[in-house]
Every structure is written in C-alpha cells, then in structure tokens.
C-alpha cells in the first residue's frame, strides 16, 4: 500500500488538503480519520467513494490471486519470435529466460520485467521494443494492454510526489522526466538503459511498476484491512466463502490458504484466519531489544515513572519511545477493536470480557483509542452487545452472568416478572410499581400500597408497605386517585404557560376555574382536573 494517493484520481484540491496533513500514500488513508481533514462534505464523499472503490478492487485481487488479462496466445502463431528480426543474442537471451513466444514477451513487458532479462543489452532492448510496438499498433493492443495505452491514468502523476528516492527524483528531473508518462514512453522505447545505470534503473522501475501493473498485494494488506474494519480481527473460512459468494468472485479457498500460509503476520487456527496479536507482531519486528522491552512493560500496566526508573530514562523519553515505535507497527489484531473502544465509555473489565482480550491487549487498544476523561462515567451498552452477538462478530456471552461476575461494577439486581432491574430502595420500588402497574386512570393510595405488596410478594422481594409514601416523585394527585406522571415531558413552553396562571390566582378563583378556562393547555400538559393542576403548580411554583 506504499503507493501514492494520486492513483485514486482525486482533484488537486483534495490531494493538496491531504498532503497538508502528511497523507501522501494509500496506507496513510487507512489509518486516518477522514472526518478531521478539513474537507467539504462533497470532497469527503468523493474521497470516501474513490477510496472504497480502490480498496474493493485490491481486496478482490488478493482473494482470487489473479489479474484479469488476456494471454494473447492467438498471436504466437502469427508472430513467432524467430521472424521478428531479432539478433541471435536477443533471441538467446529471451530463450534462456523462458520467453519463447510473443505472449510470454508481452507478459514480461507488462510486468515491467523486460529490463531484468539477463544478457539483453541496450541495443537489443531497443530493437526488441521497436518490433513489439509495431505489433501492438497493428493488433490494436494499445487499447487492451495497460502499459501500451495511448494514455494511461497514471501518466500525469508527477514523479516528485510519488515514492521515488531523492536520488532517483534528481536523476529523473535532470532528464526532464517530470511525470510518469514520460518515463513510460522511454520504457516502451527501450532507451532507459542508455540514460540510467542498471542499479538506478532497478530502483526507478520498482516504484514505476506500482502504477502500471495490476498484481495482487503480496502482503495481503487489503485483506488485513478487511479483518480490522469488518471482522474484529478474525474470520471463519466458511464466513469468508459466503462473503466472496456475495461479492460474486471466484474464490478458491485452498489456494487462498496456501498463499497466506507463507505470511508471518496472518495466523491460521483451524478454520479461523486472524491477524497477529500485538505481542506476536512485536516479537517479529526489528526494533531494538530495549524498545521492545519498554513497550512490553508499558502495556503490561507499568506506569510511566516505573518504566522510566527501570530503563534509566525520563518519563518524556519513555513516552516518546512508545509513540515513535507504535507508529512503526501496523496491522495487528488489537487494531480491530479501536473503533469499538471509541464508541462508548467502557468499563475495562466489561470490554475485556465482551471482546475476549487480556490485560496486555486491552492496554494496547486503550493507548491507541480515544482518551476519555476520568470524569466520564462508564456505560453498559447492552443493546449493542446483543447486536454484535446476533451478527456473530463476538462469542455469545451470558450478560446476566457477566453482570453477576462484576458486583463492583454493576448494582445488585432483581427480577420483576422476568424483567431484570437494579435493586431499589423502598421508595424507588414504589415508584417502579406506580410507573409500570398502576392503570392510566390511577388508583387510591391504599390500593397502590396493596398493589406494591402484591408485586413484591409474587416476585419474592423483600418489600412491604403499611402505608403510602408521600415523597414519591413520579405521581400526580387528582380528586379521587393518584397516577403515574412524567414530569420530564413538560416542555419549557408548557411550564411558561402554567406559570402565568399563578399571576391570576386570588381568593375567588380556584384551580378548577383555571382548569376549565384553559382546556387546550390542560390537554397538552395531561392535567385531568383542578386538583391535578393544583398539584403541578405547587410542585413547580
């Protein structure tokens, strides 16, 4: 993915804004928050769409391991190499490299490998490319083979904005090779060995081929990105088969497993493919032993000061080492959980249990995730967790057992007719009964007491009432009955209208009078008689 973002065909305005944020290659985009780049809504949508299309195309290539191109076998008989007026040296050089017909020769040129053929010198390549170009024009292959296109989408890319080394850029610009299109023209003419040493040309063509070949990424970078963005770091082979079926692509699972088995940063465990854990990735990196030890100590939970003391460095130096080394390590299992961590203020124990992470992995996620304030209270996103379980993204967890296992996090709970709620005080239980079991018309206070005792008895709860508790906060009292009332539903506008009544009250006019005077207001406020109006006015004013 070390390829310029300019391959996406974005406007120069968008490219400039991205480069202002030091985003110049595709891998930069994968690890960036695209919402924070100062793009307009239209520009962001264009970027998202272009990036989505590019990722999808590259992902499909990695899954199939194929590139879609013709073999041009039908041209071998019409244009045998023996009749292409090649020198004996050129012919032997091609034969020794197993290039014995035109289709193999075209594939070598298309793969940007023609300059790597041993014993094929400058004069031989120039002669060879001249003959090939004549055939390409005659057979209209400049409309089929990308490297021969009359105009290729990559031709306008400036060489100084891509991944060429400074030395290569200097060599190219000194020759007025300011765009890839000029370099491609000379590549096809066979003249590059006249202009560059073999060593310099090799470096230049390694970057050049990224923009003119269509090979699947050998590191499976887009498959790894898929695991991070869509699969929480791992996927069952059967699920991958189903996914490729939806994409409508020809997927050979045995071939795919054989190809990824060669990689050190993807793990095959039975029928599951997963990314390396951070610890596994760290073990394989070429960082200094001390840097690895510092990272391990930090993510094992040691404080900055403890790590600083252990390695005889300042806290700031430890912080800098962790920051710099973490920026060098990418595509590991814990990365898949950063977006999950950022969605809610999770309690660490709950997050680890739900996603199956140990302390070390959680600390890695926490370091890379959003820095929540200590004052923010942890939440338990039960509905979201159930959604994840239903989709198969996480293992099924008994949520009630989970709550029971963390009494220090979750309040004690109880069941009321099959509904689990937090344990309540005597007053709160009465309010719960009023809200959920008292009919809409209300009940006499004594009947509410009897109802509360009945609910407690039938659910084996340790509550008993001898009399009504007048300080309950979710009721309204009318002429005959008490009923549940949601005071939060009263808007500021309604409260303002009710307050005006206070200025009209005197010894003559009662609340019954104002109840009849303002029927629309009473309806909006869900006030059903003068006694209820009096109750509300007394509560607020």
C-alpha positions as CSV (number, residue, x, y, z in Angstrom):
1,X,0.0,0.0,0.0
2,X,3.0,2.2,-0.3
3,X,1.5,3.9,-3.4
4,X,0.6,7.5,-3.9
5,X,-2.9,8.7,-3.1
6,X,-2.8,10.3,-6.6
7,X,-3.7,6.9,-8.0
8,X,-7.2,7.5,-6.8
9,X,-7.8,10.2,-9.4
10,X,-8.8,12.9,-6.9
11,X,-8.9,16.5,-7.6
12,X,-5.8,18.6,-7.0
13,X,-7.7,20.5,-4.2
14,X,-8.4,17.3,-2.3
15,X,-4.9,16.0,-2.8
16,X,-3.4,19.2,-1.6
17,X,-5.5,19.1,1.6
18,X,-4.5,15.5,2.2
19,X,-0.8,16.3,1.7
20,X,-1.1,19.2,4.1
21,X,-1.9,16.6,6.7
22,X,1.1,14.5,5.6
23,X,-1.2,11.9,3.9
24,X,0.6,11.1,0.7
25,X,0.2,7.3,0.3
26,X,-2.7,4.8,0.5
27,X,-1.6,3.3,3.8
28,X,-1.8,6.8,5.4
29,X,-5.5,7.0,4.5
30,X,-6.3,3.6,6.0
31,X,-5.0,4.7,9.4
32,X,-6.5,8.3,9.3
33,X,-9.8,9.9,10.5
34,X,-11.1,11.2,7.2
35,X,-13.6,13.4,9.0
36,X,-10.9,15.6,10.5
37,X,-9.1,16.7,7.4
38,X,-10.9,19.9,6.7
39,X,-12.7,18.6,3.6
40,X,-16.0,19.9,2.5
41,X,-18.9,17.4,2.6
42,X,-18.7,16.9,-1.1
43,X,-14.9,16.5,-1.1
44,X,-15.2,14.0,1.7
45,X,-17.8,12.0,-0.2
46,X,-15.6,11.9,-3.3
47,X,-12.6,10.8,-1.3
48,X,-14.6,8.1,0.5
49,X,-16.1,6.8,-2.7
50,X,-12.8,6.7,-4.6
51,X,-11.1,5.0,-1.6
52,X,-13.9,2.5,-1.2
53,X,-13.7,1.5,-4.9
54,X,-9.9,1.2,-4.8
55,X,-10.0,-1.0,-1.6
56,X,-12.7,-3.2,-3.1
57,X,-10.7,-3.7,-6.3
58,X,-7.5,-4.6,-4.5
59,X,-9.3,-6.8,-2.0
60,X,-10.9,-8.9,-4.7
61,X,-7.5,-9.3,-6.4
62,X,-6.0,-10.6,-3.1
63,X,-8.8,-13.1,-2.6
64,X,-8.6,-14.5,-6.1
65,X,-4.8,-14.2,-6.6
66,X,-5.5,-13.4,-10.2
67,X,-5.2,-10.4,-12.5
68,X,-7.7,-10.2,-15.4
69,X,-5.7,-10.1,-18.6
70,X,-5.6,-12.0,-21.9
71,X,-2.8,-14.4,-22.6
72,X,-2.6,-13.4,-26.3
73,X,-1.8,-17.0,-27.2
74,X,-3.6,-16.5,-30.5
75,X,-0.7,-14.1,-31.6
76,X,2.0,-16.6,-31.1
77,X,1.5,-18.4,-34.4
78,X,1.2,-15.2,-36.4
79,X,4.2,-13.5,-34.8
80,X,6.8,-16.2,-33.9
81,X,9.9,-14.7,-32.3
82,X,12.1,-16.3,-35.0
83,X,10.5,-13.9,-37.6
84,X,10.8,-10.7,-35.5
85,X,14.3,-9.8,-36.9
86,X,15.9,-10.2,-33.5
87,X,19.6,-10.6,-33.2
88,X,20.9,-14.0,-32.2
89,X,22.0,-12.5,-28.9
90,X,18.5,-11.1,-28.2
91,X,16.8,-14.4,-29.2
92,X,19.1,-16.5,-26.9
93,X,18.6,-14.0,-24.0
94,X,14.9,-14.4,-24.3
95,X,15.0,-18.2,-24.6
96,X,17.3,-18.5,-21.6
97,X,14.7,-16.6,-19.6
98,X,12.0,-18.9,-20.8
99,X,10.5,-16.3,-23.1
100,X,9.8,-18.3,-26.2
101,X,6.8,-16.7,-27.8
102,X,5.1,-13.3,-28.2
103,X,2.5,-13.8,-25.4
104,X,5.4,-14.5,-22.9
105,X,7.2,-11.5,-24.2
106,X,4.2,-9.2,-23.8
107,X,3.6,-10.5,-20.2
108,X,7.3,-9.7,-19.4
109,X,6.9,-6.2,-20.7
110,X,3.6,-5.7,-19.0
111,X,5.0,-6.9,-15.7
112,X,7.9,-4.3,-16.0
113,X,10.5,-7.1,-16.1
114,X,11.9,-6.7,-19.6
115,X,14.9,-4.7,-18.4
116,X,15.7,-7.5,-15.9
117,X,16.2,-10.2,-18.7
118,X,19.9,-11.3,-18.4
119,X,22.2,-10.5,-21.4
120,X,19.6,-8.3,-23.0
121,X,21.6,-5.1,-23.6
122,X,20.6,-1.6,-24.5
123,X,20.8,-2.1,-28.3
124,X,18.9,-5.4,-28.0
125,X,16.1,-4.0,-25.9
126,X,15.7,-1.0,-28.2
127,X,15.5,-3.3,-31.3
128,X,13.1,-5.7,-29.5
129,X,10.8,-2.9,-28.2
130,X,10.6,-1.4,-31.7
131,X,9.4,-4.7,-33.1
132,X,6.9,-5.2,-30.3
133,X,5.5,-1.7,-30.6
134,X,4.8,-2.3,-34.3
135,X,2.8,-5.5,-33.5
136,X,0.9,-3.7,-30.7
137,X,-0.2,-0.9,-33.1
138,X,-1.1,-3.4,-35.8
139,X,-3.2,-5.5,-33.5
140,X,-4.7,-2.5,-31.5
141,X,-3.2,-3.9,-28.3
142,X,-2.7,-0.3,-27.2
143,X,-6.4,-0.4,-26.3
144,X,-6.1,-3.7,-24.3
145,X,-2.8,-3.8,-22.5
146,X,-2.4,-1.0,-19.9
147,X,1.3,-0.5,-20.3
148,X,0.8,0.2,-24.0
149,X,-2.3,2.5,-23.6
150,X,-2.1,5.7,-25.7
151,X,-2.9,7.5,-22.4
152,X,-2.7,5.7,-19.1
153,X,-4.4,7.2,-15.9
154,X,-1.0,7.2,-14.1
155,X,0.7,9.2,-16.9
156,X,0.0,12.6,-15.3
157,X,1.4,11.7,-11.9
158,X,4.4,13.9,-11.0
159,X,7.5,11.9,-10.2
160,X,8.5,14.2,-7.3
161,X,5.1,13.5,-5.5
162,X,5.5,9.7,-5.5
163,X,7.7,7.3,-3.6
164,X,10.9,7.7,-5.6
165,X,14.1,8.3,-3.5
166,X,15.6,11.8,-3.6
167,X,18.4,10.5,-5.7
168,X,16.0,8.9,-8.2
169,X,13.9,12.1,-8.4
170,X,17.1,14.2,-9.1
171,X,18.1,11.8,-11.9
172,X,14.6,11.9,-13.4
173,X,14.0,15.6,-13.2
174,X,17.5,16.3,-14.6
175,X,16.4,14.5,-17.7
176,X,13.0,16.3,-17.8
177,X,11.1,13.2,-16.7
178,X,8.6,15.2,-14.7
179,X,5.7,12.8,-15.0
180,X,5.3,9.0,-15.1
181,X,4.0,9.4,-18.7
182,X,7.5,10.5,-19.9
183,X,9.1,7.6,-18.1
184,X,6.6,5.2,-19.6
185,X,7.3,6.4,-23.1
186,X,11.0,5.8,-22.7
187,X,10.3,2.4,-21.1
188,X,8.4,1.3,-24.1
189,X,11.1,2.7,-26.5
190,X,13.8,0.5,-24.8
191,X,16.0,3.5,-24.2
192,X,16.2,3.6,-20.4
193,X,19.5,1.7,-20.1
194,X,21.1,4.5,-22.2
195,X,20.0,7.0,-19.6
196,X,20.5,5.2,-16.2
197,X,22.8,2.8,-14.7
198,X,21.4,-0.7,-14.0
199,X,21.3,-0.1,-10.3
200,X,19.5,3.3,-10.6
201,X,17.1,1.9,-13.2
202,X,16.2,-1.0,-10.9
203,X,15.2,1.4,-8.1
204,X,13.2,3.6,-10.5
205,X,11.3,0.6,-12.1
206,X,10.4,-0.8,-8.6
207,X,8.4,2.4,-8.0
208,X,7.2,2.7,-11.6
209,X,5.7,-0.7,-11.7
210,X,3.3,0.1,-8.8
211,X,1.4,2.4,-11.1
212,X,1.4,0.3,-14.3
213,X,0.9,-3.3,-13.1
214,X,-2.1,-5.0,-11.6
215,X,-0.7,-7.6,-9.3
216,X,-2.4,-8.5,-6.0
217,X,-0.7,-7.1,-3.0
218,X,1.8,-9.8,-1.9
219,X,1.3,-8.8,1.8
220,X,-2.5,-9.1,1.6
221,X,-2.7,-5.6,3.1
222,X,-6.3,-5.1,1.9
223,X,-7.4,-8.5,3.4
224,X,-5.8,-7.5,6.7
225,X,-7.6,-4.1,6.4
226,X,-10.9,-6.0,5.9
227,X,-10.2,-8.1,9.0
228,X,-9.6,-4.9,11.0
229,X,-12.6,-2.9,9.6
230,X,-15.2,-5.5,9.3
231,X,-14.4,-8.7,11.2
232,X,-12.9,-7.7,14.6
233,X,-9.5,-9.1,13.6
234,X,-10.5,-12.6,12.5
235,X,-12.9,-14.6,10.3
236,X,-14.0,-18.2,9.8
237,X,-13.1,-19.6,6.5
238,X,-16.8,-20.6,5.9
239,X,-17.8,-17.0,6.6
240,X,-15.2,-15.8,4.1
241,X,-16.5,-18.2,1.5
242,X,-20.0,-16.8,2.0
243,X,-18.7,-13.2,1.8
244,X,-16.9,-13.9,-1.5
245,X,-20.0,-15.5,-2.9
246,X,-21.9,-12.3,-2.2
247,X,-19.2,-10.3,-4.0
248,X,-19.7,-12.7,-7.0
249,X,-16.0,-13.6,-7.3
250,X,-14.3,-16.9,-8.0
251,X,-12.7,-17.9,-4.7
252,X,-10.5,-20.9,-4.3
253,X,-10.2,-21.4,-0.5
254,X,-7.4,-24.0,-0.7
255,X,-5.3,-21.7,-2.9
256,X,-6.0,-18.7,-0.7
257,X,-5.0,-20.6,2.5
258,X,-1.8,-21.8,0.7
259,X,-0.9,-18.2,-0.3
260,X,-1.5,-16.6,3.1
261,X,0.3,-19.5,4.9
262,X,3.5,-18.0,3.7
263,X,2.9,-14.8,5.7
264,X,4.2,-14.3,9.2
265,X,1.6,-11.8,10.2
266,X,-1.6,-13.9,9.5
267,X,-2.4,-16.9,11.6
268,X,-4.5,-19.9,10.6
269,X,-6.0,-21.6,13.6
270,X,-8.3,-24.5,12.5
271,X,-11.0,-22.9,10.4
272,X,-10.2,-19.3,11.6
273,X,-7.9,-16.8,10.0
274,X,-6.7,-14.0,12.3
275,X,-4.2,-11.2,12.5
276,X,-1.2,-11.5,14.8
277,X,-1.7,-10.2,18.3
278,X,0.4,-7.2,19.0
279,X,2.8,-9.3,21.1
280,X,3.3,-11.7,18.2
281,X,3.9,-8.7,15.8
282,X,6.3,-7.1,18.3
283,X,8.3,-10.3,18.5
284,X,8.8,-10.3,14.8
285,X,9.8,-6.7,14.3
286,X,13.3,-5.5,14.0
287,X,13.1,-3.0,16.9
288,X,15.9,-2.9,19.4
289,X,15.5,-5.2,22.4
290,X,15.3,-2.2,24.7
291,X,12.5,-0.7,22.7
292,X,10.5,-4.0,22.7
293,X,11.1,-4.3,26.5
294,X,9.8,-0.7,27.1
295,X,6.6,-1.4,25.0
296,X,6.0,-4.7,26.9
297,X,6.5,-3.0,30.3
298,X,4.2,-0.1,29.4
299,X,1.4,-2.4,28.0
300,X,1.7,-4.8,30.9
301,X,0.4,-1.9,33.0
302,X,3.6,-0.3,34.5
303,X,3.3,3.5,35.0
304,X,5.5,5.9,33.0
305,X,7.5,6.6,36.1
306,X,8.1,2.9,36.8
307,X,9.2,2.2,33.3
308,X,11.4,5.4,33.3
309,X,13.1,4.2,36.5
310,X,13.7,0.7,35.2
311,X,15.4,1.9,32.0
312,X,17.1,5.0,33.5
313,X,15.3,7.4,31.2
314,X,13.0,10.4,31.7
315,X,9.2,10.0,31.6
316,X,9.1,12.1,28.5
317,X,11.7,9.9,26.8
318,X,9.7,6.8,27.5
319,X,6.6,8.5,26.2
320,X,8.5,9.4,23.0
321,X,9.8,5.9,22.5
322,X,6.4,4.3,22.9
323,X,4.8,6.9,20.5
324,X,7.5,6.5,17.8
325,X,7.7,2.7,17.9
326,X,4.0,2.3,17.9
327,X,3.8,4.4,14.7
328,X,6.1,1.8,13.0
329,X,3.9,-1.3,13.9
330,X,0.7,-1.8,11.9
331,X,-1.9,-4.4,11.0
332,X,-2.2,-6.4,14.3
333,X,-5.2,-8.0,16.0
334,X,-5.9,-5.3,18.6
335,X,-6.3,-2.6,15.9
336,X,-9.7,-4.1,15.1
337,X,-11.0,-3.1,18.5
338,X,-10.1,0.6,18.5
339,X,-13.3,1.7,16.8
340,X,-15.2,-0.4,19.3
341,X,-13.4,1.1,22.2
342,X,-14.2,4.6,20.9
343,X,-17.9,4.0,20.7
344,X,-18.7,4.1,24.4
345,X,-17.1,4.8,27.7
346,X,-16.5,1.2,28.5
347,X,-15.6,-0.3,31.9
348,X,-12.2,-2.1,31.2
349,X,-13.4,-5.4,32.8
350,X,-16.6,-5.4,30.6
351,X,-14.7,-4.5,27.4
352,X,-12.1,-7.3,28.0
353,X,-14.9,-9.9,28.8
354,X,-17.1,-8.9,25.8
355,X,-14.2,-8.9,23.2
356,X,-12.1,-11.7,24.7
357,X,-9.0,-9.6,25.3
358,X,-6.4,-10.0,28.1
359,X,-4.9,-7.1,30.1
360,X,-2.0,-6.6,27.7
361,X,-4.2,-6.4,24.6
362,X,-6.7,-4.1,26.3
363,X,-3.9,-1.7,27.2
364,X,-2.7,-1.6,23.6
365,X,-6.3,-0.8,22.5
366,X,-6.7,1.8,25.2
367,X,-3.4,3.5,24.1
368,X,-4.5,3.7,20.5
369,X,-8.1,4.7,21.2
370,X,-9.8,7.9,22.3
371,X,-8.6,9.4,25.5
372,X,-11.7,9.6,27.7
373,X,-11.9,11.9,30.7
374,X,-11.6,10.2,34.1
375,X,-14.8,12.1,35.0
376,X,-16.9,10.3,32.3
377,X,-19.0,7.5,33.8
378,X,-18.7,4.1,32.2
379,X,-21.8,2.7,30.5
380,X,-23.0,-0.8,29.7
381,X,-24.2,-0.8,26.0
382,X,-26.3,-3.9,26.4
383,X,-28.3,-3.5,23.2
384,X,-25.1,-3.0,21.1
385,X,-23.5,-6.1,22.7
386,X,-26.6,-8.2,21.8
387,X,-26.4,-6.8,18.3
388,X,-22.8,-8.0,18.0
389,X,-23.7,-11.4,19.3
390,X,-26.6,-11.8,16.9
391,X,-24.3,-10.9,14.0
392,X,-21.7,-13.5,15.0
393,X,-19.0,-10.9,15.4
394,X,-18.3,-11.9,19.0
395,X,-18.9,-15.1,21.0
396,X,-22.2,-15.3,22.8
397,X,-22.0,-14.1,26.4
398,X,-24.5,-14.6,29.2
399,X,-25.0,-10.9,30.1
400,X,-26.7,-11.6,33.4
401,X,-23.8,-13.9,34.4
402,X,-21.4,-11.2,33.3
403,X,-23.1,-8.7,35.5
404,X,-23.1,-11.1,38.4
405,X,-19.4,-11.6,38.0
406,X,-18.6,-7.9,38.4
407,X,-20.6,-6.8,41.5
408,X,-18.2,-3.9,42.0
409,X,-19.3,-2.6,38.6
410,X,-23.0,-3.4,38.4
411,X,-25.5,-2.7,41.1
412,X,-27.3,-5.7,42.7
413,X,-30.2,-6.7,40.6
414,X,-33.6,-8.3,41.0
415,X,-36.3,-9.8,38.7
416,X,-39.8,-8.4,38.4
417,X,-42.0,-10.7,36.3
418,X,-39.0,-11.7,34.2
419,X,-37.5,-8.2,33.8
420,X,-34.1,-7.7,35.4
421,X,-33.7,-4.3,37.1
422,X,-31.2,-2.8,39.5
423,X,-32.0,-3.3,43.2
424,X,-34.1,-0.4,44.5
425,X,-34.8,1.4,47.7
426,X,-38.3,1.1,49.2
427,X,-39.3,4.4,47.7
428,X,-37.9,3.6,44.3
429,X,-39.7,0.3,44.2
430,X,-43.0,2.0,44.9
431,X,-42.2,4.4,42.1
432,X,-41.5,1.5,39.8
433,X,-44.8,-0.1,40.7
434,X,-46.6,3.1,40.1
435,X,-45.0,3.6,36.7
436,X,-45.4,0.0,35.4
437,X,-48.5,-1.4,37.1
438,X,-50.9,1.3,38.2
439,X,-53.5,1.8,35.5
440,X,-53.6,5.0,33.5
441,X,-56.7,6.3,35.3
442,X,-54.8,5.9,38.6
443,X,-55.7,4.3,42.0
444,X,-56.5,5.3,45.5
445,X,-53.3,5.5,47.7
446,X,-54.4,2.5,49.7
447,X,-54.9,0.4,46.6
448,X,-51.4,1.4,45.4
449,X,-50.0,0.1,48.7
450,X,-51.8,-3.2,48.2
451,X,-50.6,-3.4,44.6
452,X,-47.0,-2.8,45.7
453,X,-47.2,-5.5,48.3
454,X,-48.7,-7.9,45.8
455,X,-45.9,-7.3,43.2
456,X,-43.2,-7.7,46.0
457,X,-44.9,-10.9,47.2
458,X,-45.3,-12.5,43.8
459,X,-41.6,-11.8,42.9
460,X,-40.2,-12.9,46.3
461,X,-38.9,-9.4,47.0
462,X,-38.2,-8.1,50.5
463,X,-40.6,-5.1,50.4
464,X,-43.6,-4.4,52.5
465,X,-45.7,-1.2,52.9
466,X,-48.0,-0.3,55.8
467,X,-48.9,3.0,54.2
468,X,-48.3,5.1,51.2
469,X,-45.0,7.0,50.8
470,X,-46.0,10.6,50.0
471,X,-42.5,11.7,48.8
472,X,-42.6,9.6,45.7
473,X,-41.6,11.8,42.8
474,X,-43.4,10.4,39.8
475,X,-47.1,10.9,40.6
476,X,-49.8,13.4,40.2
477,X,-52.8,13.6,42.6
478,X,-56.3,14.2,41.4
479,X,-59.7,14.4,43.1
480,X,-60.1,10.6,43.6
481,X,-56.9,8.9,42.5
482,X,-53.1,9.0,42.3
483,X,-51.5,8.1,39.0
484,X,-48.1,8.0,37.3
485,X,-47.0,11.3,35.8
486,X,-43.9,12.0,33.6
487,X,-42.7,15.5,34.7
488,X,-39.8,15.4,32.2
489,X,-42.4,15.6,29.4
490,X,-43.4,19.1,30.4
491,X,-41.6,21.4,27.9
492,X,-40.4,24.9,28.8
493,X,-43.2,26.4,26.8
494,X,-45.9,24.5,28.7
495,X,-44.3,25.4,32.1
496,X,-44.2,29.0,31.0
497,X,-48.0,29.0,30.2
498,X,-48.7,27.3,33.6
499,X,-46.7,29.9,35.4
500,X,-48.9,32.6,34.1
501,X,-51.8,31.1,36.0
502,X,-50.0,31.9,39.2
503,X,-50.4,35.6,38.5
504,X,-54.2,35.2,38.1
505,X,-54.9,33.2,41.3
506,X,-56.7,35.1,44.1
507,X,-59.2,34.2,46.8
508,X,-62.1,34.0,44.4
509,X,-60.8,31.8,41.6
510,X,-59.8,28.2,42.3
511,X,-57.7,25.8,40.2
512,X,-61.0,24.2,39.0
513,X,-61.8,27.5,37.4
514,X,-58.4,27.7,35.6
515,X,-58.7,24.1,34.6
516,X,-61.9,24.9,32.7
517,X,-60.6,28.2,31.4
518,X,-57.5,26.7,29.6
519,X,-58.7,23.4,28.2
520,X,-56.0,23.2,25.4
521,X,-53.2,23.9,27.9
522,X,-54.6,21.2,30.2
523,X,-54.7,18.7,27.4
524,X,-51.1,19.5,26.3
525,X,-49.9,19.1,29.9
526,X,-52.0,16.0,30.5
527,X,-53.8,17.5,33.5
528,X,-57.2,15.9,34.1
529,X,-58.9,18.0,36.8
530,X,-58.4,21.1,39.1
531,X,-56.8,19.0,41.8
532,X,-54.1,17.8,39.4
533,X,-53.5,21.4,38.3
534,X,-53.1,22.4,41.9
535,X,-50.6,19.6,42.4
536,X,-48.5,20.6,39.4
537,X,-48.5,24.3,40.3
538,X,-47.4,23.6,43.9
539,X,-44.6,21.3,42.7
540,X,-43.1,23.8,40.3
541,X,-44.0,27.2,41.6
